[in-house]
Structure formats: C-alpha cells, structure tokens
C-alpha cells in the first residue's frame, strides 16, 4: 500500500505553489509501482541498478532464498505525477535496522530515479525527509554513490559520514581516443593471444540467449574457485540469493555474455547488462590454468574493439578502481560510501563501517590466505599474480 504523506509533514521547504501539490510516499509493493516506475525510468535516464526489472529480479531471488528484507520504496509525486523514486530496503545488522539500496549486495550504485525539472533539489529534500521520518530505521548505508548520481547533491552535504572514496573507471566510445592503447599494451596482448593459441584454437563468442544461464553458472563456478584459491571473501558472492539472481539476470533481454574459449574449452567469461547504451560489467571469471596470459584482458579488448556491434556506447567497469580496469578506461567517476546515523544507536553503524569491518575483513582474508597457501595456486596463476596480471571481477565489491 502506498502511504501518501504531504511534504510539509517533513518540514520540506517548497515553493508555495508546489507545497500543496507535492507528496511523499513509502511503499513495500514493487508490483503496484511497476507502470509508474518504468515510465519514470524512461524520463529520468537512471542506471540499471534502480530499474524496476533489476529490483524485481532481486526481490524474487531473495524470497526464494529465504532472505528477509523490508522494501521501502520512497516516492515523490508532483501534481499527481511520479517525479522521484528511490528503491531502498531495511536489513538488520546485528541490533541495528539499516536502510540500504534495494538489492544489496548485488546493487553496485546507490541512487534514485529523478525526473528532469527545476524542482529536483526540492524533490530530493522531500525524499530525504521521508527517510528521516522512518522511526524504525537506525541508520542509512549508501554504498557506491557516484559524483554524477541524482542523489549526489543530497549526500554531498553529509561528507563527514563518508566512509570510503574510490573511482569507477569507464570507457566512453562516443569520445575520440576511447580505443587508443599504448603500443606496449597492444604488443603484450598479442603475445598473450599467441601463447593461448599454442593450447588450441582461440575463439571469441557472444553467448546466445538460450546458453546464457549455463554460461553464467560456469562464470560463478570459476569465480568461487578463484575466491577459494586466494582465500578471499566477497559478501556479494556469499549471499544465498546471489547465484539465483545472476542466473535470472542472464536471461534478461538486455543481458550480454561474452566467452573466450581455447581449444573449445572456456578460458574467460564476461557478463553484464546493457541499459540505455551503458554496459555494466557484473561478473568476470577465468580458468586458472590460463591466468598467466590474461584471458580477461583479451576479452575486454574484444569488447572495446566491437563495442558498436554490441550496442555499447559506454562501458562502466564499476567501483572500485583497479589496474586491469583503468588500462581500458577513458575516464573515471569518483564514488563514495556513506553511513548516516538517524538515531543515537545508528552511530554504531558508522563506527563499524569505518573501523571494525575493514579490520575484520583484513583478518579474515589473512586467515584464508594462510589456510589455502599461495603455494597451492596453479602455477600459471601464481606467475600471473607476480606479474600483476591477475584480474578480479569488474563489479566485485567484497566485504
């Protein structure tokens, strides 16, 4: 049920003419909002992580996995028209009730869909007051707020609650020089290609729709094997709904999965979604025995060379930045995480995110590395890591 509240209930400063016509709503029913939500997507031009299809796919996967979540979809209407939609959900973190982006940890960027208009600042302020009015929420955790996000002006004033800053590299093929690479990079990739060819014919393929679910399952198998070998932990890949969700994503009409094979066997897989011309890279995985020859880098080069044929105008590598992403980038966007207390005990979240969680993650990975042992890695991967060539998932955000 949509709970419509007047903007003045939150003390939002709106122009006199707009005050009576603007209302804030909070809903737990995604289906009830579907038509207005998808219509706003077309007007607002937001990212894939705020789309109705993405959020609904996550809700279905989480329900099947038995994961509890409480949707809190914040909406703002102006003159009866939906002008803002912010997909959020409440999740427990110990004793705390934390408001987070809907679909976390799969969702990589925190943002809202906001229609174009002179009143955008007022609509955002109204939405935030709606968030603050949720008496059962202790804190807000926003991970991956890009500097070009619709909500960036809203959270920028709360800089003291920023907990992490990084960059999201991207390659914009609409700009000149997007495909230019140094001679050193081109030569290295050609050498890698020749080395791979010694093991069998090398093929690049776009996986057909009927094969995408199987390819995604294979990518997840390779990714989990990499996590075990390296002793690393990823909250996203460990989530019980993640595998089913990504298999569902693979079957979406706008899914794109590329595969590099050597001698008929998979060497690397790249999977993501194309949304309004932007490709979001979600999963990259490779076969360990080919790691020394950078199969993932070769797959990226193939994407760059054939971007127009694939329908990609912008290739978004997502945060955090890393060497293997930046070598293909034509630019980067600053990205921040925020932990904003709303109640007194919400300050516990800020302390946890800033201090306890990084230490716990570092300790867990040290223990994992010690148990697995670097000497147990396949020889090719150990050699590649020493050369700085081992790749991680483009959209992977661990911890």
C-alpha positions in Angstrom: 0.0 0.0 0.0 1.3 3.4 -0.9 1.4 5.7 2.1 1.0 9.2 0.7 2.2 12.0 3.1 2.2 15.7 2.4 5.7 17.2 2.0 5.0 19.6 4.8 4.9 16.7 7.3 8.7 16.5 7.0 9.3 20.2 7.0 10.4 20.4 3.4 10.9 23.9 2.1 8.9 24.0 -1.1 7.6 27.0 -3.1 4.1 28.0 -2.1 2.5 26.8 -5.3 4.3 23.4 -5.1 3.7 22.8 -1.4 0.1 21.6 -1.8 0.8 19.5 -5.0 3.9 17.7 -3.7 3.5 14.5 -1.7 5.9 11.9 -0.4 5.1 8.2 -0.3 6.7 5.0 1.1 5.7 1.7 -0.4 6.6 -2.0 0.1 4.8 -3.2 -3.0 7.0 -3.1 -6.1 4.3 -4.5 -8.4 1.9 -1.7 -7.5 4.5 0.8 -8.7 5.6 -1.0 -11.9 3.9 1.1 -14.5 4.8 4.5 -13.0 8.3 3.2 -12.2 9.1 2.0 -15.7 7.7 5.3 -17.1 9.9 7.3 -14.8 13.0 5.3 -15.9 12.4 6.5 -19.5 12.2 10.1 -18.4 14.9 10.1 -15.7 17.5 8.0 -17.6 18.8 6.4 -14.5 21.1 3.4 -14.0 20.3 -0.3 -14.3 20.5 -0.8 -10.5 17.5 1.4 -9.9 15.4 -0.1 -12.7 12.2 -2.0 -11.9 13.4 -5.1 -13.7 16.6 -5.2 -11.5 14.8 -4.7 -8.2 12.1 -7.1 -9.0 14.6 -9.8 -10.0 16.4 -9.4 -6.7 13.2 -9.5 -4.7 12.2 -12.8 -6.4 15.6 -14.4 -5.8 15.8 -13.2 -2.2 12.4 -14.6 -1.5 13.3 -18.0 -3.0 16.5 -18.0 -0.9 14.5 -17.2 2.3 16.3 -13.9 2.8 14.2 -11.4 4.8 14.1 -7.8 3.6 11.6 -5.0 4.1 11.2 -2.8 1.0 11.0 0.9 1.5 10.4 2.5 -1.9 10.4 6.2 -1.4 8.4 8.2 -4.0 7.7 11.9 -4.6 4.7 13.0 -6.7 4.3 16.4 -8.1 0.8 17.4 -9.4 -0.1 13.7 -9.3 2.9 12.6 -11.4 5.7 10.4 -10.1 8.9 12.6 -10.2 11.2 10.6 -7.9 11.6 7.0 -6.9 14.3 5.8 -4.5 14.4 2.0 -4.1 15.6 1.2 -0.6 15.1 -1.7 1.8 15.6 -2.3 5.5 18.1 -5.0 6.5 19.3 -6.0 10.0 22.9 -5.6 11.0 23.1 -7.1 14.5 20.8 -5.0 16.7 20.6 -2.2 14.0 17.9 -1.7 11.4 19.7 -0.2 8.4 18.2 1.3 5.3 20.2 0.4 2.2 19.9 0.4 -1.5 17.4 -2.2 -2.7 19.1 -5.3 -4.0 22.4 -5.1 -2.0 24.9 -6.6 -2.2 24.2 -7.1 -5.9 23.3 -3.5 -6.4 26.6 -1.6 -7.0 25.5 2.0 -7.1 23.2 3.9 -4.7 20.9 6.3 -6.5 17.3 7.4 -7.1 15.4 8.0 -10.3 14.6 11.7 -10.6 12.7 13.3 -13.4 14.2 16.4 -15.1 12.9 19.6 -13.7 13.7 22.8 -11.8 12.4 21.4 -8.6 14.8 18.4 -8.4 16.5 19.8 -5.3 13.1 20.1 -3.5 12.1 16.6 -4.5 15.3 15.2 -3.2 14.9 17.1 0.1 11.4 15.8 0.4 12.6 12.2 -0.2 15.3 12.6 2.5 12.8 14.0 5.0 10.7 10.9 4.2 13.7 8.7 5.1 14.3 10.6 8.3 10.6 10.1 9.3 11.1 6.3 9.3 11.1 5.8 13.1 12.1 2.1 12.8 15.4 2.9 11.0 18.6 3.5 12.9 20.9 4.5 10.1 21.3 4.8 6.3 24.1 2.9 4.5 24.6 4.1 0.9 27.3 2.3 -1.0 28.6 3.4 -4.3 27.3 7.0 -4.7 28.8 8.3 -7.9 29.6 12.0 -8.2 27.2 12.2 -11.2 24.4 10.4 -9.3 21.0 12.1 -8.9 21.4 11.9 -5.1 25.0 13.2 -5.1 24.0 16.8 -4.2 21.9 15.5 -1.3 24.6 13.4 0.3 27.5 15.8 -0.6 26.4 18.0 2.4 26.9 15.0 4.7 30.6 14.5 3.8 31.5 13.8 7.4 29.7 10.5 7.1 31.6 9.3 4.1 33.4 6.0 4.8 35.1 5.2 1.6 36.2 7.0 -1.6 37.3 5.4 -4.8 36.7 5.7 -8.5 34.7 3.9 -11.1 36.6 3.7 -14.4 34.6 3.9 -17.7 35.2 3.9 -21.4 33.0 6.3 -23.4 33.1 5.2 -27.0 31.4 8.5 -28.0 34.7 10.3 -27.3 37.8 10.4 -29.5 40.6 8.2 -28.5 38.5 5.8 -26.5 40.0 2.8 -28.3 43.6 4.0 -28.3 46.1 1.9 -26.3 49.8 2.1 -26.0 52.0 0.0 -28.3 53.2 -1.8 -25.2 49.7 -2.9 -24.3 48.9 -4.0 -27.8 52.1 -6.0 -28.1 51.5 -7.7 -24.7 48.0 -8.7 -25.7 49.2 -10.1 -29.0 51.8 -12.1 -27.2 49.2 -13.5 -24.8 47.0 -14.4 -27.7 49.8 -16.3 -29.4 50.5 -18.2 -26.2 46.9 -19.2 -25.7 46.8 -20.3 -29.4 49.5 -22.8 -28.6 47.0 -24.7 -26.5 44.3 -24.8 -29.2 42.2 -22.5 -31.4 41.2 -19.3 -29.7 37.6 -18.1 -30.2 35.6 -15.1 -29.0 31.8 -15.6 -28.9 28.7 -13.7 -27.9 26.7 -16.3 -25.9 23.3 -16.9 -27.5 20.2 -16.2 -25.3 19.5 -19.9 -24.8 23.0 -20.5 -23.5 23.3 -17.5 -21.1 22.0 -19.2 -17.9 24.6 -22.0 -18.4 27.4 -19.6 -19.1 26.5 -17.6 -16.0 26.6 -20.7 -13.9 30.0 -21.5 -15.3 31.2 -18.0 -14.6 30.1 -18.3 -11.0 31.8 -21.7 -10.6 35.1 -20.1 -11.9 34.6 -17.1 -9.6 34.0 -19.2 -6.5 37.1 -21.3 -7.4 39.2 -18.1 -7.5 37.8 -17.0 -4.1 38.8 -20.3 -2.6 42.3 -20.3 -4.1 43.1 -16.8 -3.0 41.4 -17.1 0.5 39.3 -14.0 -0.3 35.8 -13.3 0.9 33.0 -11.5 -1.1 29.8 -10.6 0.6 28.1 -10.4 -2.8 29.1 -13.9 -3.9 28.5 -15.4 -0.5 24.9 -14.1 -0.4 22.4 -17.0 -0.6 20.4 -15.2 -3.3 23.3 -14.2 -5.5 23.6 -17.2 -7.7 19.9 -17.5 -8.5 19.7 -13.7 -9.0 22.6 -13.7 -11.5 21.2 -16.7 -13.4 18.0 -14.7 -13.7 19.9 -11.6 -14.9 21.5 -13.8 -17.6 18.1 -14.5 -19.0 17.1 -10.8 -19.3 16.7 -9.5 -22.9 19.4 -6.8 -22.3 22.0 -9.3 -20.8 25.3 -9.6 -22.6 27.7 -12.5 -22.0 30.9 -13.0 -23.9 33.2 -16.1 -23.7 36.8 -16.7 -24.7 37.5 -20.4 -25.5 40.8 -22.1 -26.1 40.6 -25.5 -27.8 36.9 -25.5 -27.3 37.1 -25.0 -23.5 36.3 -21.8 -21.6 39.2 -19.6 -20.7 37.3 -16.5 -19.6 33.7 -15.2 -19.3 32.4 -11.6 -19.1 28.8 -11.0 -18.1 26.7 -7.9 -17.6 23.7 -5.8 -18.7 23.3 -3.1 -21.3 20.9 -0.4 -20.0 20.2 2.7 -22.1 23.5 2.2 -24.0 25.7 1.7 -20.9 27.1 -1.7 -20.2 27.5 -2.6 -16.5 30.2 -5.3 -16.1 28.9 -7.6 -13.3 31.0 -10.8 -13.5 34.4 -11.6 -14.9 35.9 -15.0 -14.4 38.7 -17.0 -15.9 40.1 -20.5 -15.9 43.2 -20.6 -13.6 45.5 -22.5 -15.9 45.3 -19.7 -18.5 45.7 -16.9 -16.0 49.3 -16.1 -17.0 48.1 -15.0 -20.4 45.4 -12.6 -19.2 42.3 -14.1 -20.9 40.1 -11.5 -19.2 42.2 -8.6 -20.6 41.8 -10.2 -24.1 38.1 -10.4 -23.6 37.9 -6.7 -22.6 39.9 -5.8 -25.7 37.4 -7.7 -27.8 34.6 -5.7 -26.2 36.3 -2.4 -26.9 37.0 -3.3 -30.5 33.4 -4.4 -31.1 31.5 -2.0 -28.8 29.4 -0.6 -31.7 28.4 -4.0 -32.9 27.4 -5.0 -29.3 25.3 -1.9 -28.8 27.6 -0.4 -26.2 28.1 3.4 -26.0 29.7 3.5 -22.5 31.4 0.6 -20.8 31.1 1.0 -17.0 33.7 -1.0 -15.1 32.1 0.0 -11.7 33.9 0.7 -8.5 36.5 0.1 -7.1 39.2 1.2 -9.5 42.0 -1.3 -10.3 44.9 -1.6 -12.7 43.2 -4.1 -15.0 40.1 -1.8 -15.3 42.0 1.5 -15.7 44.0 0.3 -18.6 40.8 0.4 -20.7 39.3 3.5 -19.3 38.8 6.8 -21.0 37.8 8.4 -17.7 36.7 7.8 -14.1 34.0 9.0 -11.8 34.5 9.5 -8.1 32.5 7.2 -5.9 31.8 7.4 -2.2 30.1 5.3 0.5 28.1 6.9 3.3 26.9 5.7 6.7 24.5 8.3 8.1 23.1 7.8 11.6 19.4 8.7 12.1 19.1 7.6 15.7 21.5 7.6 18.6 22.4 3.9 18.2 22.9 4.5 14.5 26.3 5.9 15.3 27.3 2.2 16.0 27.0 1.6 12.2 29.4 4.5 11.4 32.0 3.1 13.9 31.5 -0.4 12.5 31.9 0.5 8.8 34.9 2.8 9.4 36.9 0.8 11.9 35.6 -2.7 12.7 34.6 -4.0 9.3 37.9 -3.2 7.5 39.9 -4.9 10.3 37.6 -8.0 10.3 37.8 -8.3 6.5 41.6 -8.0 6.6 41.8 -10.6 9.3 39.5 -13.0 7.5 41.5 -12.7 4.3 44.8 -13.2 6.1 43.5 -16.3 7.7 42.0 -17.5 4.4 45.3 -16.9 2.6 47.2 -18.8 5.4 44.9 -21.8 5.2 45.0 -22.0 1.4 48.6 -21.1 1.0 49.9 -19.3 -2.0 51.9 -22.3 -2.9 48.8 -24.3 -3.7 47.7 -21.9 -6.5 48.0 -23.3 -10.0 51.4 -22.4 -11.4 50.0 -20.1 -14.2 48.0 -18.0 -11.7 50.9 -17.6 -9.3 53.1 -16.4 -12.1 50.5 -14.0 -13.3 50.0 -12.6 -9.9 53.7 -11.9 -9.6 53.5 -10.0 -12.8 50.4 -8.0 -11.7 48.2 -9.6 -14.3 45.6 -11.5 -12.3 42.1 -10.0 -12.7 39.2 -9.7 -10.3 35.6 -9.2 -11.2 34.9 -5.7 -12.6 31.9 -5.1 -10.4 33.1 -7.1 -7.4 32.8 -5.4 -4.1 33.9 -7.6 -1.3 33.3 -7.2 2.4 
